Amino acid sequence: MPINGIWLILLVLLLGFSFYLFYPKIENFFIFYPDRSLETVPTNWGLNYEDVSFEAGDGTKLHGWFFPLPGKEPTILFCHGNAGNISHRIENVKLLLDYGLQVFIYDYRGYGRSKGRPSEAGLYQDGLAAYDYLIEHKRILPDRIIPFGRSLGAAVAMEIATKRDVRTLIIESAFTSTKDMAKSMFLFQLLSPFLPPHYNNLRKIKGITVPKLIIHGDTDEIIPFSMGQRLYRAANVPKYFFPIRGAGHNDTYFVGGKRYFQIFSDFAKTSRIEAHDTQ
């Protein structure tokens, strides 16, 4: 082989190795959009809450808000999406409270008042720490805890349901894996076959045995609706799929309106929904 050909092969191998080595940093750049500043607080909405500080397994200090309700209502462990922080979800929290669901929402490391920098492994630690906080400090039993994950948060909610005992699982606007997401992005289409399947929700959901509610807007412009369908097909029964007609990625509960919250609430409280409710 000519010397020039050998150098070309070495250069390609070096570039490939360098990309694979630095891919996690590149992936994080495209995934995480944290906001450190809280734009509002629950008292501005007239909500009763507790300001919560707790630690992940690696000692990272995390922050969240716990919204208590009287009685033994289910507790929604709210794992939010990849942008902003918990202050951007207060309206959503208020609507869940209006339907009789207790809520604990927290920020991942690097978001809001939580310390550290986000990563896939870090987010999983944070979700498990939030669950453990409910068990150890609020004395909430596992059969009253429902991990709810929207978008990126669905991966965290599934990790919780995989590693801890929970009542049920609710995921919304979820992707199958970042590898699959890369296939839908022009910049990464050619490289996608070589990328690792990080946040492998498709594999993870197959091992979750509790009842599952999978929600997805059928005009989602960021995460294809087909990914929600694939997750539903891969899941074991009992499972329910709630497509929201006309909803995109960030407006599911606006478009779904009262029907959205009624289905969400009914599933949280009874662990099932009627088939006609999702038609």
Secondary structure as GFF3:
##gff-version 3
##sequence-region A 1 279
A	DSSP	alpha_helix	3	31	.	.	.	ID=ss1
A	DSSP	beta_strand	33	34	.	.	.	ID=ss2
A	DSSP	three_ten_helix	42	45	.	.	.	ID=ss3
A	DSSP	beta_strand	50	55	.	.	.	ID=ss4
A	DSSP	beta_strand	61	67	.	.	.	ID=ss5
A	DSSP	beta_strand	75	79	.	.	.	ID=ss6
A	DSSP	beta_strand	83	84	.	.	.	ID=ss7
A	DSSP	three_ten_helix	86	89	.	.	.	ID=ss8
A	DSSP	alpha_helix	90	98	.	.	.	ID=ss9
A	DSSP	beta_strand	102	107	.	.	.	ID=ss10
A	DSSP	alpha_helix	120	136	.	.	.	ID=ss11
A	DSSP	three_ten_helix	142	144	.	.	.	ID=ss12
A	DSSP	beta_strand	145	150	.	.	.	ID=ss13
A	DSSP	alpha_helix	152	163	.	.	.	ID=ss14
A	DSSP	beta_strand	169	172	.	.	.	ID=ss15
A	DSSP	alpha_helix	178	183	.	.	.	ID=ss16
A	DSSP	three_ten_helix	186	188	.	.	.	ID=ss17
A	DSSP	three_ten_helix	192	194	.	.	.	ID=ss18
A	DSSP	alpha_helix	201	205	.	.	.	ID=ss19
A	DSSP	beta_strand	212	217	.	.	.	ID=ss20
A	DSSP	alpha_helix	225	234	.	.	.	ID=ss21
A	DSSP	beta_strand	239	244	.	.	.	ID=ss22
A	DSSP	alpha_helix	252	270	.	.	.	ID=ss23
A	DSSP	three_ten_helix	275	278	.	.	.	ID=ss24
###
